[in-house]
Amino acid sequence: MTPADLPGFFARRADLDPADYIELDYAFECYGDPRAAAAHLCSEQSTAQWHRIGVDEDYRPRFGAKVLDLHVEGQRSAPSYPTASVSAAAGSGAVSACRVTIAHPHGNFGPRIPNLLSAVAGEGVFFVPGIPLIKLLDLRMPDGFLSSFSGPRFGLDGIRDLLGVHGRPIFFGVIKPNIGLAPEPFAELGYQGWLGGLDVAKDDEMLADAPWCPLDRRSALLGEARRRAEAVTGVAKGYMANITDEVDRLLALHDLAVANGANMLLINALPVGLSAVRMLSGHARVPLIGHFPMIAALSRVPGYGIHTRVLIKLQRLAGLDAIVMPGFGARMGMEEAEVLDGVAACLAPMGPIARSLPIPGGSDWAGTLEGVYRRVGSVDFGFIPGRGVFGHPMGPTGGAASLRQAWEAIVAGVGIEQYAQTHPELRAAIDAFGGKG
């Protein structure tokens, strides 16, 4: 990157048509001149060689990504985190810590998620010379670009309507043990959870079409159990079957599970790929719920990778009606602000794209419900214990009842210890899980 190249990769926001660009926020650490590093970042992710040798042409005005804002936040003697690229070849001398906002013309890749990711999180971002550490923090897409996507077909509001649940969180339960049970005892656990007050009983993300618990048999039994629970309780219930598999099996597994009575489906979004999720969403007749395997591998390092808010926005864009994400529990290793960023990525306005239901989870039980509610700041979330329901001393019926009792205490403005004096299921939950967080 020569000094003459730099002006072609910088622009004022006022000089660009915002309808033509996606805005990207990155944090990066670089050797040398931060302006040259930022320009190189733009160049590599868009039109790296912007003219033919000996030809008077310049593709940067139309196709080049452009720096809108660049801030140098400080300097250090070495990168903040060691990576394989931190070597003599990466650079030497002082390292500048920077934040940059880049406008990338979306006409370069069109409304296609694989091509979008190839541009904004591909070779041209993570292999820029002189930038050993970089993290994609956020992206903002104009309404015209978003209008090419269908987004969630049901979304938060559609899930509420399906279950008839309004004015409170939606209570999910992950059936445990998650691995090893045959379909018959697995279905009985789900049934007992519904009787106790679960809105949705779900397969674990690790349990798909397994030989000891085939999806065909399991979904048929859970579908029948769901209908029995609805008849007994008089309210709608959800069974979420996990259809995560090879891409060429997804549509058939959808059809199988739905025909057997699953009225929600779980998909491990990043392992199967966001393009596969988008395809499945276009076919789906029931809400699709995404789970978060791989998200920590991409986002956990503070200065490197992709922020969870970006991955959650893209899942919403791909059509997930609800998104399970790492929650507030200590086991998940997430800062509270990052969890709330994920919740906002589901709920904040996103052009014509419907809201997804955020489901922050991890080591939850009745005693953590109020903390989640207070942090989220509304009832628009799913609460998703596993052992907090299915490991309850009084069984799944007692575990589910303890969730409902905890919510009743919140509504009444009463502490759970006081409420538990007259509610044995909540008392048993406190005795079993209190202090575990």
C-alpha positions as CSV (number, residue, x, y, z in Angstrom):
1,M,0.0,0.0,0.0
2,T,1.7,3.2,-1.2
3,P,0.8,6.7,0.0
4,A,-0.9,7.4,-3.3
5,D,-3.3,4.5,-2.7
6,L,-4.6,5.8,0.6
7,P,-7.1,8.5,-0.5
8,G,-9.0,6.0,-2.5
9,F,-9.9,4.0,0.6
10,F,-11.1,6.9,2.7
11,A,-14.5,8.8,2.4
12,R,-16.8,11.1,4.3
13,R,-20.1,9.5,5.2
14,A,-21.9,12.5,3.8
15,D,-20.4,11.8,0.4
16,L,-21.8,8.2,0.2
17,D,-25.3,7.0,-0.5
18,P,-26.0,5.0,2.7
19,A,-28.4,2.7,0.8
20,D,-25.4,1.3,-1.1
21,Y,-23.2,0.3,1.9
22,I,-23.0,-1.9,4.9
23,E,-21.2,-0.3,7.8
24,L,-18.7,-2.4,9.7
25,D,-17.0,-1.7,13.0
26,Y,-13.6,-3.4,13.7
27,A,-11.1,-3.2,16.5
28,F,-7.6,-4.0,15.4
29,E,-4.0,-3.8,16.5
30,C,-1.4,-2.9,13.9
31,Y,2.3,-2.2,13.3
32,G,3.2,1.0,11.6
33,D,0.9,3.7,10.3
34,P,-2.7,3.1,11.4
35,R,-4.1,5.0,8.4
36,A,-2.1,2.7,6.1
37,A,-3.3,-0.4,8.0
38,A,-7.0,0.7,7.8
39,A,-6.7,1.4,4.1
40,H,-5.0,-2.0,3.5
41,L,-7.9,-3.6,5.4
42,C,-10.4,-1.9,3.1
43,S,-8.4,-2.9,0.0
44,E,-8.0,-6.5,1.0
45,Q,-11.7,-7.0,1.6
46,S,-12.8,-5.3,-1.6
47,T,-10.8,-4.3,-4.6
48,A,-7.2,-5.2,-3.7
49,Q,-5.8,-4.5,-7.2
50,W,-8.0,-1.6,-8.3
51,H,-6.7,-1.2,-11.9
52,R,-5.0,-3.1,-14.6
53,I,-1.3,-2.4,-15.3
54,G,-1.0,0.2,-18.0
55,V,-4.7,1.0,-18.1
56,D,-6.1,4.3,-16.9
57,E,-8.9,3.0,-14.7
58,D,-9.9,3.1,-11.0
59,Y,-12.4,0.6,-9.5
60,R,-12.1,2.1,-6.0
61,P,-15.0,4.7,-6.2
62,R,-17.6,2.0,-7.0
63,F,-16.2,-1.2,-5.5
64,G,-13.7,-0.2,-2.8
65,A,-14.5,-0.4,0.9
66,K,-13.8,2.9,2.6
67,V,-12.7,4.1,6.0
68,L,-15.3,6.4,7.5
69,D,-13.9,6.8,11.0
70,L,-10.5,5.8,12.5
71,H,-9.5,6.2,16.1
72,V,-6.2,5.3,17.7
73,E,-7.0,4.3,21.2
74,G,-3.5,3.8,22.4
75,Q,-0.1,2.1,21.8
76,R,1.6,-0.9,23.4
77,S,4.9,-2.6,22.9
78,A,3.5,-5.8,21.6
79,P,0.1,-7.2,20.5
80,S,-2.3,-7.9,23.4
81,Y,-2.7,-11.5,22.5
82,P,-0.3,-13.9,20.9
83,T,-1.3,-15.5,17.6
84,A,0.5,-17.4,14.9
85,S,0.7,-14.3,12.8
86,V,2.6,-12.3,15.5
87,S,6.0,-12.9,14.0
88,A,8.7,-10.9,12.3
89,A,6.8,-11.1,9.1
90,A,3.8,-9.3,10.7
91,G,5.8,-6.2,11.6
92,S,7.9,-4.7,14.3
93,G,8.0,-1.8,16.6
94,A,5.1,-0.2,18.5
95,V,1.6,-1.6,18.1
96,S,-1.4,0.8,17.8
97,A,-4.8,-0.3,19.1
98,C,-7.5,1.1,16.8
99,R,-11.2,1.3,16.2
100,V,-12.4,1.8,12.6
101,T,-15.7,2.0,10.9
102,I,-15.7,0.9,7.2
103,A,-18.4,1.4,4.5
104,H,-18.4,-1.7,2.3
105,P,-20.5,-1.5,-0.9
106,H,-22.9,-4.5,-0.6
107,G,-23.1,-4.7,-4.4
108,N,-19.8,-6.5,-4.2
109,F,-21.5,-9.6,-2.8
110,G,-25.2,-9.1,-2.9
111,P,-27.8,-10.4,-0.4
112,R,-26.0,-13.8,0.1
113,I,-24.8,-14.6,3.5
114,P,-21.8,-16.8,2.4
115,N,-20.5,-14.0,0.2
116,L,-21.1,-11.4,2.8
117,L,-19.1,-13.3,5.3
118,S,-16.4,-14.0,2.8
119,A,-16.0,-10.2,2.4
120,V,-16.3,-8.9,5.9
121,A,-14.8,-11.8,7.9
122,G,-12.7,-13.7,5.3
123,E,-9.1,-13.7,4.0
124,G,-9.2,-10.0,3.3
125,V,-9.8,-9.2,6.9
126,F,-7.9,-11.8,9.0
127,F,-4.8,-12.0,6.8
128,V,-4.0,-8.3,6.3
129,P,-0.2,-7.7,6.6
130,G,0.7,-5.7,9.7
131,I,-2.6,-6.4,11.5
132,P,-2.0,-9.4,13.7
133,L,-5.2,-9.0,15.7
134,I,-8.6,-7.9,14.5
135,K,-12.2,-8.4,15.6
136,L,-15.4,-7.6,13.7
137,L,-17.5,-5.9,16.4
138,D,-20.7,-5.0,14.6
139,L,-22.4,-4.5,11.2
140,R,-25.3,-2.3,10.2
141,M,-27.2,-3.1,7.0
142,P,-29.5,-0.7,5.1
143,D,-33.2,-1.4,4.7
144,G,-32.9,-2.0,1.0
145,F,-30.3,-4.8,1.5
146,L,-32.3,-6.3,4.4
147,S,-35.5,-6.4,2.2
148,S,-33.9,-9.1,0.1
149,F,-34.1,-11.4,3.2
150,S,-37.3,-13.0,4.6
151,G,-35.9,-13.1,8.2
152,P,-37.9,-15.0,10.8
153,R,-41.2,-16.4,9.5
154,F,-42.8,-16.5,13.0
155,G,-40.4,-14.5,15.2
156,L,-41.0,-13.6,18.8
157,D,-44.6,-12.6,18.3
158,G,-45.5,-15.7,16.3
159,I,-44.0,-17.9,19.0
160,R,-46.1,-16.1,21.6
161,D,-49.2,-16.6,19.5
162,L,-48.5,-20.3,18.9
163,L,-48.2,-20.9,22.7
164,G,-50.7,-18.4,23.8
165,V,-48.1,-16.9,26.2
166,H,-48.2,-13.1,26.6
167,G,-47.0,-10.8,29.3
168,R,-44.3,-13.1,30.7
169,P,-41.1,-14.9,29.7
170,I,-41.5,-18.2,27.8
171,F,-40.4,-21.2,29.9
172,F,-38.3,-23.8,28.1
173,G,-36.8,-27.0,29.5
174,V,-33.9,-29.0,28.0
175,I,-34.8,-32.7,28.6
176,K,-32.1,-34.4,30.7
177,P,-30.3,-36.8,30.6
178,N,-29.7,-35.5,27.1
179,I,-27.6,-38.4,25.8
180,G,-28.4,-42.1,26.2
181,L,-32.1,-42.3,27.0
182,A,-34.4,-44.3,24.7
183,P,-37.4,-42.5,23.3
184,E,-39.9,-43.8,25.7
185,P,-38.4,-42.5,29.0
186,F,-37.3,-39.3,27.1
187,A,-40.9,-38.6,26.1
188,E,-42.2,-39.3,29.6
189,L,-39.8,-36.7,31.0
190,G,-41.1,-34.1,28.5
191,Y,-44.7,-34.9,29.5
192,Q,-44.0,-34.5,33.2
193,G,-42.3,-31.1,32.5
194,W,-45.3,-29.9,30.5
195,L,-47.7,-30.9,33.4
196,G,-45.6,-28.8,35.8
197,G,-45.9,-25.7,33.6
198,L,-43.2,-25.8,30.9
199,D,-44.3,-24.0,27.8
200,V,-41.7,-25.9,25.6
201,A,-39.8,-29.1,26.2
202,K,-36.8,-29.5,23.9
203,D,-34.2,-31.9,22.7
204,D,-30.7,-31.0,23.8
205,E,-28.4,-29.5,21.0
206,M,-26.3,-32.7,21.3
207,L,-29.2,-35.1,20.6
208,A,-30.2,-35.3,17.0
209,D,-31.0,-38.5,15.0
210,A,-29.1,-40.9,17.2
211,P,-29.3,-44.7,17.0
212,W,-30.4,-45.2,20.6
213,C,-33.0,-42.4,20.3
214,P,-34.0,-42.1,16.6
215,L,-35.7,-38.8,15.6
216,D,-38.6,-40.7,14.0
217,R,-39.6,-42.6,17.2
218,R,-38.7,-39.8,19.6
219,S,-40.6,-37.1,17.7
220,A,-43.7,-39.3,17.4
221,L,-43.7,-40.1,21.1
222,L,-43.1,-36.5,22.1
223,G,-45.7,-35.2,19.7
224,E,-48.3,-37.6,21.2
225,A,-47.2,-36.6,24.7
226,R,-47.4,-32.9,23.8
227,R,-51.0,-33.4,22.7
228,R,-51.9,-35.3,25.9
229,A,-50.3,-32.5,28.0
230,E,-52.4,-29.9,26.2
231,A,-55.5,-31.9,26.8
232,V,-54.7,-32.2,30.5
233,T,-53.6,-28.7,31.1
234,G,-55.9,-26.9,28.7
235,V,-53.0,-24.8,27.3
236,A,-50.8,-25.0,24.2
237,K,-47.4,-26.7,24.6
238,G,-44.3,-26.8,22.4
239,Y,-42.0,-29.7,21.5
240,M,-38.8,-28.7,19.9
241,A,-37.1,-31.5,18.0
242,N,-33.4,-31.2,17.1
243,I,-32.9,-31.8,13.4
244,T,-29.2,-30.7,13.2
245,D,-27.6,-32.9,10.5
246,E,-25.9,-32.8,7.1
247,V,-27.4,-30.1,4.9
248,D,-28.9,-32.5,2.4
249,R,-31.0,-34.1,5.2
250,L,-32.4,-31.0,6.8
251,L,-35.6,-30.7,4.8
252,A,-36.5,-34.3,5.1
253,L,-35.9,-34.3,8.8
254,H,-38.1,-31.2,9.1
255,D,-40.9,-32.9,7.3
256,L,-40.5,-36.0,9.5
257,A,-40.4,-34.3,12.8
258,V,-43.3,-31.9,12.0
259,A,-45.5,-34.7,10.7
260,N,-44.9,-36.6,14.0
261,G,-46.0,-33.6,16.1
262,A,-43.0,-31.4,16.7
263,N,-44.3,-27.8,16.5
264,M,-40.8,-26.2,16.9
265,L,-37.4,-27.3,15.5
266,L,-33.9,-26.8,16.9
267,I,-30.9,-26.3,14.6
268,N,-27.3,-25.7,15.5
269,A,-26.9,-22.7,13.3
270,L,-23.2,-22.2,12.9
271,P,-22.2,-25.9,12.5
272,V,-24.8,-26.4,9.7
273,G,-24.1,-23.0,8.2
274,L,-26.2,-19.8,8.0
275,S,-27.0,-20.4,4.4
276,A,-28.5,-23.8,5.3
277,V,-30.5,-22.1,8.0
278,R,-31.9,-19.6,5.4
279,M,-32.8,-22.5,3.1
280,L,-34.6,-24.3,5.9
281,S,-36.4,-21.2,7.0
282,G,-37.9,-20.9,3.6
283,H,-39.2,-24.4,3.9
284,A,-40.3,-24.4,7.5
285,R,-43.9,-24.7,8.7
286,V,-43.0,-24.3,12.4
287,P,-40.7,-21.9,14.3
288,L,-36.9,-22.5,14.0
289,I,-34.8,-22.1,17.1
290,G,-31.0,-21.8,16.8
291,H,-28.5,-23.0,19.3
292,F,-25.0,-21.6,19.8
293,P,-22.3,-24.3,19.3
294,M,-19.1,-22.7,17.8
295,I,-20.0,-19.2,18.9
296,A,-17.4,-19.1,21.6
297,A,-14.7,-20.4,19.3
298,L,-15.3,-17.5,17.0
299,S,-15.9,-14.8,19.6
300,R,-14.3,-15.6,23.0
301,V,-10.8,-13.9,22.5
302,P,-11.3,-10.2,23.3
303,G,-9.3,-8.8,20.4
304,Y,-9.8,-11.4,17.7
305,G,-12.6,-13.0,15.8
306,I,-16.2,-12.0,15.5
307,H,-18.3,-10.5,18.3
308,T,-21.4,-12.5,19.3
309,R,-23.7,-9.6,18.4
310,V,-22.7,-10.0,14.7
311,L,-23.3,-13.8,14.8
312,I,-26.7,-13.3,16.4
313,K,-27.7,-10.6,13.9
314,L,-26.8,-12.9,11.0
315,Q,-28.8,-15.8,12.6
316,R,-31.8,-13.5,12.8
317,L,-31.2,-12.4,9.2
318,A,-31.0,-16.1,8.1
319,G,-34.5,-16.6,9.5
320,L,-34.2,-18.0,13.1
321,D,-37.4,-17.3,15.1
322,A,-35.6,-17.7,18.4
323,I,-31.9,-17.8,19.2
324,V,-30.4,-19.6,22.2
325,M,-27.2,-17.7,23.2
326,P,-24.7,-18.0,26.1
327,G,-26.4,-16.3,29.1
328,F,-25.5,-14.7,32.4
329,G,-24.5,-17.8,34.3
330,A,-20.8,-18.0,35.4
331,R,-20.3,-21.2,33.5
332,M,-20.8,-19.4,30.2
333,G,-17.9,-17.0,30.7
334,M,-19.7,-14.0,29.1
335,E,-19.6,-10.5,30.3
336,E,-23.1,-9.2,31.1
337,A,-22.7,-6.4,28.5
338,E,-22.1,-9.0,25.8
339,V,-25.1,-11.0,26.7
340,L,-27.2,-7.9,26.6
341,D,-25.7,-7.1,23.2
342,G,-27.0,-10.4,22.0
343,V,-30.4,-9.8,23.4
344,A,-30.5,-6.4,21.6
345,A,-29.4,-8.1,18.4
346,C,-32.6,-10.1,18.6
347,L,-35.0,-7.3,19.6
348,A,-33.7,-4.0,18.2
349,P,-35.3,-2.7,15.0
350,M,-33.7,-4.2,11.9
351,G,-35.6,-2.8,8.9
352,P,-38.2,-5.2,7.7
353,I,-36.7,-8.2,9.6
354,A,-39.0,-9.4,12.4
355,R,-37.8,-9.8,16.0
356,S,-36.3,-13.1,17.2
357,L,-37.0,-14.3,20.7
358,P,-33.7,-14.1,22.7
359,I,-33.0,-17.1,24.9
360,P,-29.9,-16.5,27.1
361,G,-29.1,-19.6,28.9
362,G,-26.6,-21.6,31.0
363,S,-26.9,-23.2,34.4
364,D,-30.3,-21.5,35.1
365,W,-32.9,-22.6,37.6
366,A,-35.8,-20.9,39.4
367,G,-33.5,-18.8,41.6
368,T,-31.8,-17.2,38.6
369,L,-35.0,-16.1,36.8
370,E,-35.3,-12.7,38.5
371,G,-31.7,-11.8,37.7
372,V,-32.3,-12.6,34.0
373,Y,-35.5,-10.7,34.0
374,R,-34.0,-7.6,35.7
375,R,-31.0,-7.6,33.3
376,V,-33.0,-8.0,30.1
377,G,-35.4,-5.4,31.3
378,S,-38.6,-6.9,29.8
379,V,-40.5,-10.1,29.5
380,D,-39.4,-10.7,26.0
381,F,-37.0,-13.6,26.5
382,G,-37.0,-17.3,26.9
383,F,-35.8,-19.0,30.1
384,I,-34.2,-22.3,29.5
385,P,-33.0,-24.5,32.4
386,G,-31.9,-28.1,31.9
387,R,-31.1,-29.6,35.3
388,G,-33.0,-26.8,36.9
389,V,-36.1,-28.6,35.7
390,F,-35.1,-32.2,35.0
391,G,-32.7,-32.5,37.9
392,H,-35.2,-31.2,40.4
393,P,-35.6,-33.4,43.5
394,M,-39.4,-33.6,42.9
395,G,-38.9,-34.5,39.2
396,P,-39.7,-32.5,36.1
397,T,-43.2,-31.6,37.2
398,G,-41.7,-30.1,40.4
399,G,-38.9,-28.4,38.5
400,A,-41.3,-26.8,36.0
401,A,-43.6,-25.7,38.8
402,S,-40.7,-24.0,40.6
403,L,-40.1,-21.8,37.6
404,R,-43.8,-20.7,37.5
405,Q,-43.6,-20.1,41.3
406,A,-40.5,-18.0,40.9
407,W,-42.3,-15.9,38.3
408,E,-45.3,-15.5,40.6
409,A,-43.0,-14.3,43.3
410,I,-41.5,-11.7,41.0
411,V,-44.9,-10.4,39.9
412,A,-46.0,-10.3,43.6
413,G,-42.8,-8.4,44.6
414,V,-42.0,-11.1,47.1
415,G,-38.5,-12.7,47.5
416,I,-38.3,-16.4,46.6
417,E,-37.3,-17.4,50.1
418,Q,-40.5,-16.0,51.4
419,Y,-42.6,-17.4,48.6
420,A,-41.0,-20.8,49.1
421,Q,-42.4,-21.0,52.6
422,T,-45.8,-22.0,51.0
423,H,-44.5,-23.5,47.8
424,P,-42.7,-26.8,48.3
425,E,-41.4,-27.0,44.7
426,L,-39.7,-23.7,44.9
427,R,-38.3,-24.6,48.4
428,A,-36.9,-27.9,47.0
429,A,-35.3,-25.9,44.1
430,I,-33.6,-23.5,46.5
431,D,-32.3,-26.4,48.6
432,A,-31.0,-28.3,45.6
433,F,-29.6,-25.5,43.4
434,G,-29.2,-22.5,45.6
435,G,-25.6,-21.2,45.6
436,K,-24.7,-23.0,42.4
437,G,-25.5,-19.9,40.2
